[in-house]
Amino acid sequence: MATTLKNTIRYGISSSIFNNFTNSVEKAYNYTTQLDSSLNDIRIVTGKSADEMETFAIKANKVAKELGKSTRDYTEASLIYYQQGLSDEEAQKRAEVTLKAANVTGQNADEVSEQLTAV
């Protein structure tokens, strides 16, 4: 009985660790896929090259970290401004303002960028 109980506890712990690991891998894969899609959307709208998008992604990651948001939040906010035909500098400045406002209001970046656009 004691052996069975020990094995059950070991199995439960092992199963929990494995499930957490697979969930983490799945979340990372989904995030990467969504980020890639967002970057691709910006590339389509702006006509940027792959090298230019790589540079943009590095900058987006840096700015997002500084503002306590994800890179995807930054790219999604930037996409809306690029779709409006704004230049790189204008879109990126507005994306930064969007993330700052999202931090203050507790909203997500998509909502804030749409509200700032409406204003």
ABEGO torsion letter per residue (X at the ends): XAAAAAAAAAAAAAAAAAAAAAAAAAAAAAAAAAAAAAAAAAAAAAGBBAAAAAAAAAAAAAAAAAAGBBAAAAAAAAAAAAAAGBBAAAAAAAAAAAAAAAAAAGBBAAAAAAAAAAX
